[in-house]
C-alpha cells in the first residue's frame, strides 16, 4: 500500500471518528443538559484514572524494556511475567475497592441524587468492562 493511500485512509477514519464524536457529544448535551454532561465527563475521567491505576501506566515501561531486551528472550519473559503480575494485582485491588464502594461512590462524586442514581446504574457495567481491559 502506498504512503498516499495509507494517509488518505487514515485521514478518512479520523474524519469519521471526529464526526461521530461531535454527533454523540451534541446528542448527549441536548439529552442530559450541561450539568449531566459535566457529570458524565467526571465519570469518564474517573474511569480513565482507574484504568491507569490498573496497568495503563506500566505500558510505556514494558514497551521500552521489551525493545531494550530484544535479543534476550529470558529477560523479556521475566519482564512480561512481572508486568502481568503487577497488572493482575492492581486490577484485583481496584475490583475489590470498587465492589466495596459501589453503592457510595456515586453519592460522593455527584452533586445531586438524580445524577448519582444515573451513575449507579452505569457504574458497575462500565467499570467491570474497564477492569477486564486492564
N, C-alpha and C positions, 0 to 999 in steps of 0.2 A: 504494500500500500504506500502510495507516495505521501510526502510530507504535506502537500496541499490538500489532498483528500482527507488525511487524518486531521489536519487543522480545521477543515470545513465541518467534519462530523463532530468534532469536539465543540466547536462554536455553536453548532446546531443544538447539541444536547444541553449546553449551558443555557442557551436561549429558552428552550422548552422548560428547563428546571426553573429559570427565572420567572417565566410567565405563570407556571403552576404555583410557585411560591407567592407571587403577588396576588393571584386569584384567591388562594387559600387565606392569605392574610386579610384581604378585603372582606371575604365572606365571614371570617371569624370576627373581625372588627364590627361588622353590622349585627351579627347574631348576639355576641356577648357584651358589646359596648367597651368603652375604654377601661373601666375597672376590671372587667372579666378578662380582657386582653392582657392587661398588666399581670393579672393573677396567673394566666397561662404562661406568660413569659417567665415569671418567677419559678413556676413549677418546672419548666423546661431547663432553667438554669440549675435547679436543684438536682434534676435527673442527670444532667451533664456532670455535675460535681460528683455525684455518686459513681457514675461510670468512670470518672478519672481516678477516684479512690480505689475502685475495684481492680484497676490494672491498666487503665489508659496511659498513666504516667510512665509505666515501665517500657512501653513500646519503643521509645527512642533509644534507650539503653540496649535493649535486645537487638535492635537493628544495627547499632554501632558495633557491638561486640560480635555479632554474627559475621559482619563484614571483616572485622579485625581478625577473627579466628577462622578465616576462610579455609585454610589448609589443615587445621587441626580439628578433626571431627570429634575427638574425645572432649575437648574443651567446649565445642558447640553443644554437644549433648548435655554436658553439665550445666551450661548456661540456660538452655531451654528447659531442663527439668527444674532448675531453681526458679526460673521465671514462672513456670506453670504452678509450682507450689505457692509462690507469693500471691499470684492472682487468685488461686483457689481459696487460700486462707483469707485474703481480703474480701473476696466475694461472699464467703460463708459468714464472716463477721458482719458485713453490711446487711446480708439477708436476715440474720438474727436480729440485728438492731432495728431494721425496718419492720420486721414482723412484730416485734415488741411494741414499737411506737406507731404502728399504722393507724390506730384509732385517734391518737393525739396529734400526730404530725400536721394534718390539715388544719386543725383548730389553732395550732401555734403559728403556722405560716400564713394564715389568711386573716384578713381584716373582718370579714363578715361570715356569719353562719352559713349563708347560701353558697358562697364560693367554697367553703370548707366541705359542704355536702357534695358539691360538684367534684372536688378533688378526691374525696373519699372513694367515690365510685371509680375513678380512673386510676388512682394511685397504685393499687395492687397489681393490676394488669400491666400497666406501663413499667413499673419497677421490676416486676418479675421478668418481663421481656428484656429489659436492660441488663438485668443480672445474668441472664443466660448468654448475653453477648460478651460479658467480661472474660 
